């Protein structure tokens, strides 16, 4: 615990919240971290899977990274897993 002028000072790490917006009758789910879109999940695809697109940059010309998942829940879990991992690395 840090101190400022002799008084204990607690420093809390802020964790971003993942919010979800569902659109298109559930065919598209957008992951928001601190109200900024970071990933989109769409599907089911003709193969039955779901596409997860990561937007790794605020640059509109940057290509998203794509992943395929068997279910919407698996893709959402992946977003939560990656976000948690990034927060641990930043701490």
C-alpha positions in Angstrom: 0.0 0.0 0.0 1.4 3.4 -1.0 1.3 6.4 1.3 0.8 10.1 0.6 1.9 12.5 3.3 2.1 9.7 5.8 -1.5 8.5 5.3 -2.2 5.1 3.7 -3.4 5.3 0.1 -5.1 2.4 -1.6 -4.6 2.1 -5.3 -7.2 0.0 -7.1 -6.6 -1.3 -10.6 -9.5 -0.6 -12.8 -10.7 -3.4 -15.0 -12.5 -2.7 -18.2 -16.0 -4.0 -18.4 -17.0 -6.1 -21.4 -20.4 -5.0 -22.6 -22.3 -6.7 -25.4 -24.6 -5.3 -28.0 -26.7 -7.7 -29.9 -28.0 -6.8 -33.4 -29.7 -8.3 -36.3 -32.0 -10.6 -34.4 -29.1 -12.1 -32.5 -26.9 -12.7 -35.6 -24.3 -10.1 -34.6 -22.9 -9.5 -31.2 -20.4 -6.6 -30.6 -18.0 -6.6 -27.7 -17.5 -3.2 -26.1 -14.7 -2.4 -23.6 -15.3 0.9 -21.9 -17.9 1.6 -24.6 -15.4 1.1 -27.4 -16.1 -1.7 -29.9 -13.2 -4.2 -29.9 -14.7 -7.3 -31.5 -17.7 -8.6 -33.4 -19.2 -12.1 -33.6 -21.5 -13.0 -36.4 -23.3 -16.2 -37.4 -24.3 -18.8 -37.7 -22.3 -19.2 -40.9 -23.4 -21.7 -43.6 -21.0 -24.1 -41.9 -22.8 -23.6 -38.6 -19.9 -21.8 -37.0 -19.5 -18.3 -35.8 -16.9 -15.7 -37.0 -15.1 -13.6 -34.4 -13.5 -10.4 -35.8 -11.0 -8.5 -33.6 -10.6 -4.8 -34.3 -7.1 -4.3 -33.1 -6.7 -0.7 -34.2 -8.8 2.5 -34.3 -7.4 2.9 -37.8 -10.3 2.3 -40.3 -7.8 0.9 -42.9 -6.5 -1.9 -40.5 -7.8 -5.4 -41.3 -9.5 -7.2 -38.5 -8.1 -10.5 -37.2 -10.6 -13.4 -37.8 -11.3 -16.5 -35.7 -13.9 -19.3 -36.2 -15.8 -20.8 -33.3 -18.4 -23.6 -33.0 -20.9 -21.5 -31.0 -21.6 -17.9 -30.1 -20.9 -18.8 -26.4 -17.4 -20.1 -27.4 -16.6 -16.9 -29.2 -17.8 -14.7 -26.3 -15.7 -16.8 -23.9 -12.7 -16.2 -26.2 -13.2 -12.4 -26.0 -13.4 -12.6 -22.2 -10.3 -14.9 -22.0 -8.2 -12.6 -24.2 -9.4 -9.5 -22.3 -8.5 -11.0 -18.9 -5.1 -12.1 -20.2 -4.4 -8.6 -21.5 -5.4 -7.1 -18.2 -3.1 -9.4 -16.3 -0.2 -8.6 -18.6 -0.8 -4.8 -18.1 -0.9 -5.1 -14.3 
